[in-house]
Amino acid sequence: MSIKDGRQERHTGRDDLKAVGGVIGEQDVIPPRQSRAATVERRLAWSWVGLAAAKRLLRDRRFEATVITSVLALAALPKGRPLRDLVLGIRRIIAWNDRRTTELERKSRRRGKA
């Protein structure tokens, strides 16, 4: 079955359904295509939803810390080097983090005793 909608002939696929033994009732209606304005409005609405989600994500402190850590990790990685150098870069980052954590714990203990 095909429908002419003024621009081109569209095939509904109903012929295929009949060929395999499917039943099509007279009340079955092919939904009309959405207008361009409706499509633009839907895209705009989804854009606003995405923007609101991004705004909320950027306000999150944990996300900010994760991004900063990732940027530092990528900056510390060697560019175009073998895997061995990559592992050494990661070990350097871990060692730096351990030293920083130890220093912060030591300062915290001093404040608690003072």
Number of C-alpha atoms within 10 A of each C-alpha: 10 11 11 9 9 6 6 8 10 11 11 12 10 13 13 11 12 12 9 8 8 11 10 12 7 6 6 7 8 8 6 7 8 8 9 9 9 11 12 11 12 12 12 12 12 12 12 12 12 12 12 12 11 11 11 10 13 13 10 10 10 11 12 13 11 11 13 12 13 12 11 12 15 13 11 15 17 15 10 8 9 9 10 8 14 16 13 14 18 16 12 15 17 13 12 12 12 12 12 12 12 12 11 12 12 12 11 11 10 10 9 8 6 5
